[in-house]
């Protein structure tokens, strides 16, 4: 099928650079990734991932970690689980 439709979008430059780097590692161009995304939307008749608004606790935790508050640092997973009481 001939590809002739154009798509233009504005995106944050840093996000674009980071994603382009990941796509390059995967061997995909931006156009190929967008085509893959669109095909998945068509196949699933919706977004190919769950989109939800985080609950209050998750939002609070994300804000705190973004501000480097209430972080628990551990050297190993075992130490982390012990600190978290898991």
Residue frames relative to the residue before (quaternion, step in Angstrom):
aa qw qx qy qz dx dy dz
X 1.0000 0.0000 0.0000 0.0000 0.00 0.00 0.00
X 0.4292 -0.7005 0.5134 0.2479 3.55 -0.92 0.95
X 0.2592 -0.7628 0.5776 0.1320 3.54 -0.89 1.02
X 0.1248 0.8235 -0.5416 0.1137 3.56 -0.42 1.19
X 0.5456 0.5986 -0.4173 0.4123 3.63 1.21 -0.16
X 0.2691 -0.7649 0.5682 0.1401 3.54 -1.02 0.86
X 0.1230 -0.7627 0.6324 0.0572 3.54 -1.17 0.69
X 0.0299 -0.7870 0.6163 0.0006 3.58 -0.85 0.98
X 0.0685 0.7906 -0.6044 0.0705 3.54 -0.96 0.86
X 0.3382 -0.7001 0.5862 0.2279 3.54 -1.18 0.60
X 0.0274 0.7930 -0.6041 0.0741 3.53 -0.97 0.92
X 0.5990 -0.5636 0.4209 0.3825 3.56 -1.16 0.57
X 0.5316 -0.6702 0.4120 0.3137 3.62 -0.78 0.99
X 0.6674 0.4988 -0.3179 0.4524 3.61 0.89 -0.85
X 0.6285 0.5251 -0.3295 0.4697 3.59 1.00 -0.81
X 0.6449 0.5256 -0.3178 0.4548 3.58 0.94 -0.90
X 0.6572 0.5123 -0.3111 0.4570 3.60 0.89 -0.90
X 0.6756 0.4980 -0.2970 0.4554 3.57 0.90 -0.96
X 0.6839 0.4718 -0.2886 0.4758 3.58 0.92 -0.89
X 0.6231 0.5373 -0.3457 0.4512 3.61 0.96 -0.78
X 0.6325 0.5321 -0.3235 0.4605 3.58 1.04 -0.77
X 0.6594 0.4947 -0.2995 0.4804 3.58 0.97 -0.88
X 0.6527 0.5145 -0.3155 0.4579 3.58 0.93 -0.89
X 0.6215 0.5418 -0.3395 0.4526 3.59 1.02 -0.78
X 0.6423 0.5167 -0.3180 0.4684 3.59 0.99 -0.84
X 0.6911 0.4655 -0.2615 0.4872 3.56 1.11 -0.72
X 0.4688 -0.6905 0.4288 0.3457 3.56 1.29 -0.19
X 0.5635 0.5904 -0.3812 0.4342 3.57 1.19 0.56
X 0.3574 -0.6797 0.5893 0.2509 3.52 -1.15 0.65
X 0.6665 -0.4728 0.3724 0.4399 3.57 -1.26 0.21
X 0.6517 0.5191 -0.3142 0.4551 3.59 0.94 -0.87
X 0.6537 0.5057 -0.3157 0.4661 3.59 0.95 -0.83
X 0.6513 0.5127 -0.3142 0.4629 3.58 1.00 -0.82
X 0.6470 0.5018 -0.3194 0.4770 3.60 0.98 -0.81
X 0.6381 0.5159 -0.3238 0.4709 3.61 0.97 -0.81
X 0.6389 0.5188 -0.3159 0.4721 3.59 0.98 -0.83
X 0.6447 0.5208 -0.3065 0.4682 3.57 0.96 -0.90
X 0.6714 0.4932 -0.2934 0.4689 3.60 0.87 -0.94
X 0.6491 0.5145 -0.3227 0.4581 3.60 0.97 -0.81
X 0.6440 0.5093 -0.3195 0.4731 3.58 1.04 -0.73
X 0.6163 0.5277 -0.3416 0.4744 3.60 1.04 -0.73
X 0.6567 0.5033 -0.3061 0.4710 3.57 0.93 -0.88
X 0.6712 0.5163 -0.2917 0.4448 3.58 0.87 -0.98
X 0.7688 0.3649 -0.1769 0.4946 3.57 0.90 -0.97
X 0.3217 -0.7620 0.4853 0.2834 3.56 1.33 -0.27
X 0.7484 0.1870 -0.1711 0.6129 3.53 1.06 0.91
X 0.7146 -0.4118 0.3183 0.4673 3.55 -1.27 -0.07
X 0.4492 -0.7213 0.4629 0.2524 3.60 -1.00 0.79
X 0.7174 0.2977 -0.2488 0.5786 3.57 1.18 0.56
X 0.5739 -0.6022 0.4376 0.3413 3.54 -1.23 0.49
X 0.1050 -0.7757 0.6207 0.0438 3.57 -0.91 0.96
X 0.1343 0.7900 -0.5805 0.1447 3.56 -0.56 1.20
X 0.4414 -0.6237 0.5614 0.3176 3.52 -1.31 0.34
X 0.4599 -0.7019 0.4610 0.2885 3.61 -0.67 1.05
X 0.5182 -0.6251 0.4759 0.3380 3.58 -1.13 0.65
X 0.7391 -0.4416 0.2763 0.4271 3.58 -1.30 0.26
X 0.6592 0.5108 -0.3150 0.4531 3.60 0.91 -0.89
X 0.6622 0.4969 -0.3083 0.4685 3.59 0.92 -0.88
X 0.6449 0.5124 -0.3252 0.4646 3.62 0.95 -0.82
X 0.6479 0.5144 -0.3123 0.4669 3.59 0.97 -0.89
X 0.6657 0.5094 -0.2960 0.4580 3.58 0.93 -0.93
X 0.6569 0.5055 -0.3164 0.4613 3.59 0.94 -0.84
X 0.6428 0.5118 -0.3241 0.4690 3.61 0.98 -0.80
X 0.6596 0.5093 -0.3093 0.4582 3.58 0.96 -0.88
X 0.6936 0.4622 -0.2973 0.4658 3.60 0.83 -0.87
X 0.5950 0.5512 -0.3655 0.4567 3.60 1.09 -0.61
X 0.7362 0.3721 -0.2022 0.5280 3.58 1.18 -0.66
X 0.4751 -0.7075 0.4047 0.3317 3.59 1.31 0.37
X 0.4415 0.6762 -0.4650 0.3628 3.58 1.01 0.84
X 0.8601 0.1227 -0.0974 0.4856 3.57 -1.18 0.69
X 0.3154 0.7479 -0.5201 0.2659 3.58 1.01 0.79
X 0.1988 -0.7433 0.6256 0.1293 3.55 -1.12 0.70
X 0.1188 -0.8075 0.5767 0.0361 3.55 -0.56 1.19
X 0.0037 -0.7910 0.6103 -0.0439 3.53 -1.02 0.89
X 0.4708 -0.6733 0.4997 0.2744 3.53 -1.19 0.62
X 0.7978 0.1431 -0.0538 0.5832 3.57 1.07 -0.71
X 0.6215 -0.5275 0.4088 0.4104 3.56 -1.26 0.29
X 0.6105 0.5548 -0.3521 0.4421 3.59 1.03 -0.73
X 0.6543 0.5029 -0.3031 0.4765 3.57 0.95 -0.89
X 0.6381 0.5307 -0.3216 0.4558 3.57 0.99 -0.85
X 0.6710 0.4915 -0.3006 0.4668 3.59 0.87 -0.95
X 0.6307 0.5270 -0.3323 0.4627 3.60 1.01 -0.75
X 0.6681 0.4988 -0.3023 0.4621 3.59 0.91 -0.90
X 0.7128 0.4373 -0.2449 0.4906 3.56 1.09 -0.75
X 0.4481 -0.7144 0.4339 0.3171 3.59 1.29 -0.10
X 0.4626 0.6713 -0.4497 0.3648 3.56 1.12 0.63
